[in-house]
Amino acid sequence: MREFDLVVSPEVGFDEDQLTAYLRQQGMLSAEEYFQIIRRSIDARQKQIKINLRVQTDTQPIDLEFVEYFQEAHQVSGCPEVIIIGAGPAGLFAAIKAIENGLRPIVLERGKDVRTRRRDLAAINKDHVVNPESNYCFGEGGAGTYSDGKLYTRSKKRGSVRRVFEILVAHGAPREILVEAHPHIGTNKLPNIVTALRETIEAAGGQVLFDSKVTDLILENNEIKGVKLQDGSTIHGVATVLATGHSARDIFHLLHDKQIKIEAKPFALGVRVEHPQQLIDQIQYKCENRGAYLPASSYGVVAQTVLHKTERGVFSFCMCPGGFIVPSATAPGEVVVNGMSPSRRNSKYANSGIVVAVELEDIKAFHQFGPLAALEFQASVERQAWQLGGQTQQAPAQRLADFVNGKVSDSLNETSYQPGLASVNMDEVLPDFIAPRLRDGFKVFGKKMKGYLTNEAQIVGVESRTSSPVRIPRDRETLAHPEIKNLFPCGEGAGYAGGIASAAMDGEKVMAAVIASLRH
């Protein structure tokens, strides 16, 4: 077996037949040998785009190895039960880790299964009806099910990224995620993967219960014994993992009402900007047309802005090439937008969150809400977007150059956002410390990416669910809540992850801590 790096053209890097011919022509592959790409990335820094490959060859047929996860038959019926609140990436991966270690997970999901959930998403897009229990954030797989499925993360210290990817592949994700430098799955493939994860949990004797909203915690002497559901039933377990995601505001209120310690947390808020994908391709690839081999291009931008002598970052968030803007409100009376992409990223639109860092000192008017200050600030902006958008799921919007120049747009571009857009002055939607910073940020981005600052693009509001506005504290060593025994905050909603991969890793890490606590 041999392994080597090479730099090739896009047509060679993305076409197996051409790569085979190239390797043989270069004397790197004999007629009797096989090869496998084990790493691929795009270098678009120069006008001539190159593909970096790491290739493995052998005299025997080879394949990408599973080195950290093997899907084995486990049976945990009759084993000690651990409650997991939330069936997003953190909850599902925590459940799989529990099964591997002889615990029976009971996963409680307030929303519906993937198939039934689709009807509620259609109702948001077509009829502007938001089901507070089943939407783009709540339901099987959480917010990640209907997203781009981006898996890139810098949070490698929290656990094994490779193991998370292998588990996803074992449940139907494309094997390319083990190869690509910036892997993604696509919203069209994620529902089946999430369903397969649930089936693995159930086949091992675990439970995944839908329409099971937790309304209360059963506490005895500062120790959690179980939970109470909306239907009045109760469920008990040896430990409870709280993996509810960043939008379960009722859980934050419940913890606050029960005087369980939580903390206000900085987050980021802004808009989602939508460009023609072809324009972003031209900017990033420096060519008129990206051709048949290059994928839809993405971008990442950041700027530092100063307002009233205070510096704050403005940056891109969850960039979705070839994607769609979707309505992500979790209750009537609010407008929230997010982005997603299919696996082929073949929409004619590119969109990205462009957001401003919000520190607690920026929202002093909300400090009266204590640890819920950032949450209440976030909610107030979403209500304002709903009011100015027309009190439906229609979103307020403005052409990009018009926004920067302080001009209300006479008309708007076509959009991928199905509920529709309303032309408004976005300065009336956004807080007064956000809009000027966005304006300055877009000016910087226009200089960095020639052609980016244009009225061919438009901003859509509001992008507010970037991360949790609340942190649920946990002990550094045990990962349990410092005041409530056997309560384990986990994932994005608790403030310890940001995305599918990092949430999944945190779910595994927390379940390992649960297992360790039970062994003592």
C-alpha positions as CSV (number, residue, x, y, z in Angstrom):
1,M,0.0,0.0,0.0
2,R,1.3,3.5,-0.9
3,E,0.0,6.9,-0.1
4,F,0.9,10.2,-1.8
5,D,-0.3,13.8,-2.3
6,L,-0.9,15.4,-5.7
7,V,-2.3,18.6,-7.2
8,V,-4.6,18.3,-10.2
9,S,-7.1,20.2,-12.3
10,P,-10.8,20.2,-11.3
11,E,-11.8,17.8,-14.0
12,V,-9.2,15.3,-12.9
13,G,-9.9,15.8,-9.2
14,F,-13.6,15.2,-9.5
15,D,-13.8,12.6,-12.3
16,E,-12.7,9.1,-11.4
17,D,-12.0,8.0,-15.0
18,Q,-9.8,11.0,-15.7
19,L,-8.0,10.6,-12.4
20,T,-7.4,6.9,-13.2
21,A,-5.9,7.9,-16.6
22,Y,-3.8,10.6,-15.0
23,L,-2.4,8.3,-12.3
24,R,-1.4,5.7,-14.9
25,Q,0.1,8.3,-17.2
26,Q,2.2,9.7,-14.3
27,G,3.4,6.2,-13.4
28,M,1.6,6.3,-10.0
29,L,-0.8,3.4,-10.7
30,S,-0.2,0.2,-12.6
31,A,-2.9,-1.7,-14.4
32,E,-3.0,-4.2,-11.5
33,E,-3.4,-1.6,-8.8
34,Y,-6.4,0.0,-7.2
35,F,-6.7,3.5,-5.7
36,Q,-8.9,5.4,-3.2
37,I,-9.0,9.2,-2.5
38,I,-8.7,9.7,1.2
39,R,-8.6,13.5,1.2
40,R,-9.7,16.2,-1.2
41,S,-9.7,20.1,-1.0
42,I,-10.1,23.0,-3.4
43,D,-7.5,25.7,-3.7
44,A,-9.1,28.7,-5.4
45,R,-6.6,31.3,-4.3
46,Q,-5.2,31.7,-7.8
47,K,-7.0,32.1,-11.1
48,Q,-6.0,28.6,-12.1
49,I,-8.0,26.5,-9.6
50,K,-6.3,23.4,-8.2
51,I,-7.6,20.3,-6.4
52,N,-5.4,18.9,-3.6
53,L,-5.7,15.1,-3.3
54,R,-4.3,12.5,-1.0
55,V,-4.5,9.1,-2.8
56,Q,-3.9,5.6,-1.5
57,T,-3.0,2.7,-3.8
58,D,-2.8,-1.0,-3.3
59,T,-2.6,-4.3,-5.2
60,Q,-5.9,-5.3,-3.5
61,P,-9.3,-3.5,-3.7
62,I,-9.3,-0.9,-1.0
63,D,-12.0,1.2,0.7
64,L,-12.2,3.9,3.3
65,E,-11.8,2.1,6.6
66,F,-14.1,2.3,9.6
67,V,-11.5,2.7,12.3
68,E,-13.5,4.2,15.2
69,Y,-17.1,2.9,14.8
70,F,-18.4,-0.6,14.1
71,Q,-22.2,-1.0,13.9
72,E,-22.7,-4.0,16.3
73,A,-25.8,-5.6,17.7
74,H,-26.5,-4.4,21.2
75,Q,-29.5,-5.1,23.4
76,V,-30.2,-2.9,26.4
77,S,-33.8,-3.9,27.2
78,G,-34.0,-4.2,30.9
79,C,-30.9,-2.1,31.5
80,P,-30.8,1.1,33.6
81,E,-32.7,3.8,31.9
82,V,-31.2,7.3,31.1
83,I,-33.5,10.1,29.9
84,I,-32.4,12.2,27.0
85,I,-34.5,15.3,26.3
86,G,-34.2,16.2,22.6
87,A,-33.7,14.1,19.5
88,G,-31.2,16.4,17.7
89,P,-27.6,15.4,17.0
90,A,-26.5,15.7,20.6
91,G,-29.4,13.6,21.9
92,L,-29.2,10.9,19.2
93,F,-25.4,10.5,19.5
94,A,-25.7,10.4,23.3
95,A,-28.3,7.6,22.9
96,I,-26.0,5.5,20.7
97,K,-23.1,6.0,23.2
98,A,-25.5,4.9,26.0
99,I,-26.4,1.7,24.2
100,E,-22.8,0.8,23.6
101,N,-22.2,1.1,27.3
102,G,-25.2,-0.9,28.6
103,L,-27.7,1.9,29.3
104,R,-31.2,2.1,27.9
105,P,-31.9,5.5,26.4
106,I,-35.3,7.0,26.5
107,V,-35.2,9.9,24.0
108,L,-38.0,12.5,24.5
109,E,-38.8,14.7,21.5
110,R,-41.4,17.4,21.7
111,G,-41.9,17.4,17.9
112,K,-42.8,14.8,15.4
113,D,-41.0,12.2,13.3
114,V,-39.4,13.2,10.1
115,R,-42.2,12.1,7.8
116,T,-45.0,13.8,9.8
117,R,-42.9,16.9,10.4
118,R,-42.8,17.6,6.7
119,R,-46.5,18.6,6.8
120,D,-45.8,21.2,9.4
121,L,-43.0,22.6,7.4
122,A,-45.2,22.9,4.4
123,A,-47.8,24.7,6.5
124,I,-45.2,27.3,7.5
125,N,-44.1,27.9,3.9
126,K,-47.5,27.9,2.2
127,D,-50.0,29.0,4.9
128,H,-47.7,30.9,7.3
129,V,-48.9,28.7,10.2
130,V,-46.2,27.9,12.8
131,N,-46.7,24.8,15.0
132,P,-44.8,25.6,18.2
133,E,-44.0,21.9,18.7
134,S,-43.1,20.9,15.1
135,N,-41.2,23.2,12.8
136,Y,-37.7,23.7,11.3
137,C,-36.2,23.6,14.8
138,F,-38.3,21.1,16.7
139,G,-38.9,17.5,15.6
140,E,-36.8,14.4,14.8
141,G,-33.2,15.3,14.2
142,G,-33.7,18.9,15.5
143,A,-32.7,21.9,13.5
144,G,-29.9,19.9,11.8
145,T,-32.3,17.7,9.9
146,Y,-33.4,20.7,7.7
147,S,-30.1,22.4,7.2
148,D,-27.2,22.2,4.8
149,G,-25.8,19.4,6.8
150,K,-22.4,21.1,7.1
151,L,-20.0,19.0,9.2
152,Y,-17.0,21.2,9.3
153,T,-16.0,21.9,12.9
154,R,-12.9,23.2,14.8
155,S,-14.1,21.5,18.0
156,K,-11.9,18.5,17.7
157,K,-10.8,18.6,21.3
158,R,-14.3,17.6,22.4
159,G,-14.2,14.2,20.9
160,S,-13.6,12.3,17.7
161,V,-14.9,13.9,14.5
162,R,-14.0,10.8,12.6
163,R,-16.2,8.6,14.8
164,V,-19.1,11.0,14.3
165,F,-18.6,10.9,10.5
166,E,-18.3,7.1,10.5
167,I,-21.6,6.8,12.5
168,L,-23.3,9.0,9.9
169,V,-21.9,7.0,7.0
170,A,-23.0,3.7,8.7
171,H,-26.5,5.2,8.7
172,G,-26.6,6.3,5.1
173,A,-24.5,9.5,4.7
174,P,-22.3,9.6,1.6
175,R,-18.8,8.2,2.2
176,E,-17.4,11.4,0.7
177,I,-17.8,13.1,4.1
178,L,-14.8,11.0,5.2
179,V,-12.8,12.6,2.4
180,E,-13.8,16.2,1.8
181,A,-12.0,19.0,3.7
182,H,-15.4,20.7,4.2
183,P,-17.9,17.9,4.2
184,H,-21.7,18.3,4.0
185,I,-24.6,16.0,3.6
186,G,-27.5,18.0,2.3
187,T,-31.0,18.5,3.5
188,N,-32.5,16.0,1.1
189,K,-30.4,13.1,2.6
190,L,-30.5,14.1,6.3
191,P,-34.1,12.9,7.0
192,N,-33.3,9.3,6.0
193,I,-30.1,9.3,8.0
194,V,-31.9,10.6,11.1
195,T,-34.5,7.9,10.7
196,A,-31.8,5.3,10.5
197,L,-30.2,6.5,13.7
198,R,-33.5,6.3,15.5
199,E,-34.0,2.7,14.1
200,T,-30.6,1.7,15.5
201,I,-31.6,3.0,18.9
202,E,-35.0,1.2,18.8
203,A,-33.5,-2.0,17.5
204,A,-31.2,-2.1,20.6
205,G,-34.1,-1.7,23.0
206,G,-34.0,2.0,23.4
207,Q,-37.0,4.3,23.0
208,V,-37.6,7.5,20.9
209,L,-40.9,9.1,21.9
210,F,-42.4,11.8,19.8
211,D,-45.0,14.4,20.8
212,S,-43.4,14.1,24.3
213,K,-42.9,17.6,25.5
214,V,-41.2,17.9,28.9
215,T,-43.1,20.4,31.1
216,D,-41.5,19.7,34.5
217,L,-38.5,18.1,36.3
218,I,-39.0,15.7,39.1
219,L,-36.5,16.8,41.8
220,E,-35.7,15.4,45.3
221,N,-33.1,17.0,47.5
222,N,-31.4,18.7,44.5
223,E,-31.3,15.5,42.5
224,I,-33.2,14.9,39.3
225,K,-35.2,11.7,39.4
226,G,-37.2,12.0,36.2
227,V,-39.5,14.3,34.1
228,K,-43.1,15.1,33.7
229,L,-44.6,15.3,30.2
230,Q,-47.3,17.5,28.8
231,D,-49.8,14.6,28.8
232,G,-49.3,14.3,32.6
233,S,-47.3,11.1,32.5
234,T,-43.9,10.8,34.2
235,I,-40.7,9.1,33.2
236,H,-37.9,8.2,35.6
237,G,-34.2,7.5,34.9
238,V,-30.8,7.1,36.6
239,A,-29.7,10.4,34.9
240,T,-31.1,13.1,32.6
241,V,-29.3,14.6,29.6
242,L,-30.7,18.0,28.6
243,A,-30.1,18.3,24.8
244,T,-33.0,20.6,23.8
245,G,-31.3,22.8,21.3
246,H,-30.9,26.6,21.2
247,S,-34.6,27.4,20.6
248,A,-36.4,25.6,23.5
249,R,-37.2,28.8,25.4
250,D,-39.8,27.1,27.6
251,I,-37.0,24.9,29.0
252,F,-34.9,27.9,29.9
253,H,-38.0,29.5,31.6
254,L,-38.7,26.2,33.4
255,L,-35.1,26.1,34.8
256,H,-35.3,29.7,35.8
257,D,-38.7,29.3,37.5
258,K,-37.4,26.3,39.5
259,Q,-34.4,28.4,40.5
260,I,-32.0,26.1,38.7
261,K,-28.9,28.1,37.8
262,I,-28.6,29.3,34.2
263,E,-26.7,32.2,32.8
264,A,-27.2,34.8,30.1
265,K,-24.8,34.2,27.2
266,P,-23.5,36.3,24.3
267,F,-24.6,35.3,20.9
268,A,-24.8,36.9,17.4
269,L,-27.6,38.5,15.5
270,G,-28.1,39.9,12.0
271,V,-29.5,39.0,8.6
272,R,-29.2,36.4,5.9
273,V,-27.8,37.8,2.6
274,E,-28.8,36.1,-0.7
275,H,-26.8,36.4,-3.9
276,P,-27.1,34.7,-7.2
277,Q,-24.9,31.6,-6.9
278,Q,-23.3,32.4,-10.3
279,L,-22.1,35.8,-8.9
280,I,-20.5,34.1,-5.9
281,D,-18.9,31.6,-8.2
282,Q,-17.5,34.3,-10.4
283,I,-16.0,36.1,-7.4
284,Q,-14.5,33.0,-5.8
285,Y,-13.5,31.0,-8.8
286,K,-12.5,34.1,-10.9
287,C,-14.3,32.8,-14.0
288,E,-17.6,33.4,-15.8
289,N,-18.8,29.8,-15.3
290,R,-17.6,27.2,-12.8
291,G,-18.1,24.4,-15.3
292,A,-19.2,20.8,-14.8
293,Y,-16.7,19.8,-12.1
294,L,-16.4,22.5,-9.5
295,P,-19.0,22.6,-6.8
296,A,-21.0,25.7,-5.9
297,S,-18.6,28.0,-4.2
298,S,-18.8,29.2,-0.6
299,Y,-17.2,32.0,1.2
300,G,-16.3,33.1,4.7
301,V,-15.9,36.8,5.7
302,V,-15.1,38.7,8.9
303,A,-14.6,42.3,9.8
304,Q,-14.0,44.3,12.9
305,T,-16.3,47.3,13.4
306,V,-16.2,50.2,15.8
307,L,-19.3,52.0,17.1
308,H,-19.2,54.4,20.0
309,K,-15.6,53.4,20.6
310,T,-16.7,49.8,21.1
311,E,-15.4,47.1,18.8
312,R,-17.5,44.1,17.6
313,G,-17.0,41.5,15.0
314,V,-19.2,41.1,11.9
315,F,-19.0,37.7,10.3
316,S,-20.6,35.2,8.0
317,F,-22.4,32.3,9.6
318,C,-23.8,29.0,8.1
319,M,-23.0,29.9,4.5
320,C,-25.2,27.8,2.2
321,P,-24.0,27.6,-1.4
322,G,-26.7,26.5,-3.9
323,G,-29.2,26.7,-1.1
324,F,-32.5,28.2,0.2
325,I,-33.5,30.5,3.0
326,V,-36.1,28.9,5.2
327,P,-38.5,30.2,8.0
328,S,-37.3,29.0,11.4
329,A,-39.7,30.6,13.8
330,T,-40.7,28.3,16.7
331,A,-43.8,30.2,17.7
332,P,-46.5,32.5,16.1
333,G,-45.7,36.2,16.2
334,E,-42.1,36.0,15.3
335,V,-40.0,35.8,12.1
336,V,-36.7,34.0,12.0
337,V,-34.7,32.9,9.0
338,N,-32.0,30.3,8.4
339,G,-30.4,28.6,5.5
340,M,-30.2,25.0,4.1
341,S,-28.9,23.3,0.9
342,P,-29.6,20.0,-0.9
343,S,-26.7,17.6,-1.3
344,R,-26.0,18.8,-4.9
345,R,-26.1,22.4,-3.9
346,N,-27.9,23.1,-7.2
347,S,-30.1,26.0,-6.3
348,K,-29.4,29.2,-8.3
349,Y,-29.1,31.1,-5.0
350,A,-26.3,31.4,-2.4
351,N,-27.1,32.6,1.1
352,S,-25.3,33.2,4.3
353,G,-26.0,34.6,7.7
354,I,-24.1,37.9,8.3
355,V,-24.2,38.6,12.0
356,V,-22.9,40.9,14.6
357,A,-21.5,39.7,18.0
358,V,-23.9,40.6,20.8
359,E,-22.3,41.1,24.2
360,L,-24.3,41.4,27.4
361,E,-23.1,45.0,27.8
362,D,-24.9,45.8,24.5
363,I,-28.3,44.9,25.9
364,K,-28.4,46.7,29.3
365,A,-32.2,47.5,28.8
366,F,-32.8,43.8,29.1
367,H,-30.8,43.1,32.2
368,Q,-34.0,43.2,34.3
369,F,-34.6,39.7,32.9
370,G,-31.5,38.4,34.7
371,P,-30.2,35.2,33.1
372,L,-32.9,35.4,30.4
373,A,-31.8,38.9,29.3
374,A,-30.2,37.7,26.0
375,L,-33.2,35.5,25.3
376,E,-35.7,38.3,25.8
377,F,-33.6,40.6,23.6
378,Q,-33.5,38.0,20.8
379,A,-37.3,37.5,21.1
380,S,-38.0,41.2,20.9
381,V,-36.1,41.5,17.6
382,E,-38.0,38.5,16.1
383,R,-41.3,40.1,17.1
384,Q,-40.3,43.3,15.4
385,A,-39.4,41.4,12.2
386,W,-42.9,39.8,12.3
387,Q,-44.6,43.2,12.8
388,L,-42.8,44.9,9.9
389,G,-42.9,41.9,7.6
390,G,-46.7,42.0,7.6
391,Q,-47.5,39.9,10.6
392,T,-47.1,36.6,8.7
393,Q,-44.1,34.5,7.9
394,Q,-43.3,37.0,5.1
395,A,-39.8,38.3,6.0
396,P,-38.6,41.9,5.9
397,A,-35.9,42.5,3.3
398,Q,-33.9,45.1,1.5
399,R,-31.5,45.1,-1.5
400,L,-28.0,45.0,-0.2
401,A,-26.6,48.2,-1.8
402,D,-29.8,50.0,-0.9
403,F,-29.3,49.0,2.8
404,V,-25.7,50.2,2.8
405,N,-26.7,53.5,1.2
406,G,-29.8,54.0,3.4
407,K,-32.4,53.7,0.7
408,V,-35.6,51.7,0.9
409,S,-35.8,49.3,-2.0
410,D,-38.5,50.0,-4.6
411,S,-38.5,46.3,-5.5
412,L,-36.8,43.1,-4.4
413,N,-35.1,40.3,-6.3
414,E,-36.5,36.9,-6.8
415,T,-35.8,34.8,-3.7
416,S,-35.6,31.2,-2.5
417,Y,-37.6,32.1,0.6
418,Q,-41.0,30.5,0.0
419,P,-43.2,32.6,2.3
420,G,-42.2,35.7,0.5
421,L,-40.5,39.0,1.3
422,A,-41.6,42.5,2.2
423,S,-39.6,45.5,1.2
424,V,-38.8,47.5,4.4
425,N,-36.2,49.7,5.9
426,M,-34.1,47.1,7.7
427,D,-32.9,49.8,10.1
428,E,-36.4,49.7,11.6
429,V,-36.1,45.9,12.1
430,L,-32.6,45.7,13.5
431,P,-31.4,47.1,16.8
432,D,-29.5,50.5,16.5
433,F,-26.2,48.9,17.5
434,I,-26.6,46.1,14.9
435,A,-27.6,47.9,11.7
436,P,-24.6,50.3,11.5
437,R,-22.1,47.5,12.2
438,L,-23.7,45.4,9.4
439,R,-23.4,48.3,7.1
440,D,-19.8,48.8,7.8
441,G,-19.2,45.1,7.5
442,F,-20.8,44.9,4.1
443,K,-18.5,47.7,2.9
444,V,-15.5,45.7,4.0
445,F,-16.8,42.6,2.4
446,G,-17.4,44.5,-0.8
447,K,-13.7,45.4,-0.9
448,K,-12.5,41.9,-0.1
449,M,-14.9,40.3,-2.7
450,K,-15.3,42.6,-5.7
451,G,-18.9,42.4,-6.8
452,Y,-20.3,41.2,-3.5
453,L,-21.8,44.6,-2.5
454,T,-24.5,44.9,-5.1
455,N,-28.3,45.3,-5.5
456,E,-28.3,41.9,-7.2
457,A,-28.1,40.7,-3.6
458,Q,-30.6,41.4,-0.8
459,I,-30.7,41.0,3.0
460,V,-33.5,39.1,4.7
461,G,-34.2,39.3,8.4
462,V,-33.7,38.2,11.0
463,E,-30.9,35.7,11.5
464,S,-31.2,35.4,15.3
465,R,-30.8,31.7,16.2
466,T,-27.0,31.5,15.7
467,S,-26.4,30.0,19.1
468,S,-28.1,29.7,22.4
469,P,-28.7,33.0,24.3
470,V,-28.5,31.0,27.6
471,R,-25.8,28.8,29.0
472,I,-26.7,26.0,31.4
473,P,-23.6,25.6,33.6
474,R,-21.9,22.3,34.2
475,D,-19.0,21.1,36.2
476,R,-15.7,20.9,34.2
477,E,-14.9,17.5,35.4
478,T,-18.2,15.7,35.8
479,L,-20.1,17.7,33.1
480,A,-23.1,17.6,35.5
481,H,-25.0,20.7,36.5
482,P,-23.2,22.1,39.6
483,E,-26.3,22.3,41.7
484,I,-28.6,19.4,40.4
485,K,-27.2,15.9,40.7
486,N,-27.6,13.7,37.7
487,L,-28.7,16.5,35.4
488,F,-26.3,16.8,32.4
489,P,-26.6,19.9,30.2
490,C,-25.6,19.1,26.6
491,G,-25.2,20.5,23.1
492,E,-26.2,23.8,21.5
493,G,-29.0,24.6,23.8
494,A,-26.8,24.4,26.9
495,G,-24.2,26.6,25.2
496,Y,-21.5,23.9,24.5
497,A,-21.7,23.3,20.8
498,G,-22.4,25.0,17.5
499,G,-23.4,22.7,14.6
500,I,-24.2,19.1,13.8
501,A,-20.7,17.7,14.4
502,S,-19.8,19.6,17.5
503,A,-23.3,18.8,19.0
504,A,-22.9,15.1,18.2
505,M,-19.4,15.1,19.8
506,D,-20.8,16.9,22.9
507,G,-23.6,14.3,23.1
508,E,-21.0,11.5,23.2
509,K,-18.8,13.3,25.7
510,V,-21.7,14.0,28.1
511,M,-22.9,10.4,27.9
512,A,-19.4,9.2,28.7
513,A,-19.6,11.5,31.8
514,V,-23.0,9.9,32.7
515,I,-21.5,6.5,32.5
516,A,-18.5,7.5,34.6
517,S,-20.7,9.0,37.2
518,L,-22.8,5.8,37.5
519,R,-19.7,3.7,38.0
520,H,-18.6,5.6,41.0
